[in-house]
Amino acid sequence: MTLDKARQLLGTQVSFGGGYNRNGARLILADVAKEHGQAAADALIREFRLDKLFGFAPGEPQ
């Protein structure tokens, strides 16, 4: 998955919020971390403020 596609998908998850979307965001971040490294996933967590919205912490494996 490209980082642009991950941003698009995370934007959708963030716009809806909720528990199911939290799980979807976690799967997207796991895929990003696998393909691009944990630093890329951490950057997306910060960019979309997923720490405040879903409780994801940068550096934490998804």
C-alpha positions in Angstrom: 0.0 0.0 0.0 1.3 3.4 -0.8 1.5 6.1 1.8 -1.0 8.3 -0.2 -3.5 5.4 -0.3 -3.0 4.9 3.5 -3.7 8.6 4.0 -6.9 8.4 2.0 -8.1 5.3 3.9 -7.2 6.8 7.3 -9.0 9.9 6.4 -12.2 7.9 5.9 -11.7 6.0 9.2 -11.2 9.3 11.1 -14.2 10.9 9.5 -16.5 8.1 10.9 -14.8 7.4 14.2 -16.0 4.6 16.4 -14.8 1.2 17.4 -15.0 -0.6 14.0 -13.1 2.3 12.4 -10.4 2.1 15.2 -9.8 -1.5 14.1 -9.7 -0.5 10.5 -7.2 2.2 11.2 -5.1 -0.3 13.2 -5.0 -2.6 10.2 -4.0 0.2 7.9 -1.2 1.3 10.2 0.0 -2.3 10.6 0.3 -2.6 6.8 2.1 0.7 6.6 4.6 -0.4 9.3 5.2 -3.7 7.5 5.9 -2.1 4.1 7.4 1.3 5.1 8.6 0.9 8.7 7.3 2.0 12.1 8.5 5.6 11.5 6.1 6.0 8.6 3.2 4.6 10.8 4.2 6.9 13.6 4.1 9.9 11.2 0.6 9.0 10.2 -0.5 8.6 13.8 0.8 12.2 14.4 -0.6 13.5 11.2 -4.2 12.3 11.8 -4.0 12.7 15.6 -4.8 9.1 16.1 -3.3 9.2 19.6 -6.2 11.5 20.7 -8.9 9.9 18.5 -8.2 6.2 18.9 -5.6 6.0 21.6 -2.7 4.9 19.4 0.7 5.8 20.6 3.6 6.5 18.3 6.2 3.7 18.6 3.6 1.2 19.6 3.3 -1.8 17.3 -0.1 -1.9 15.6 
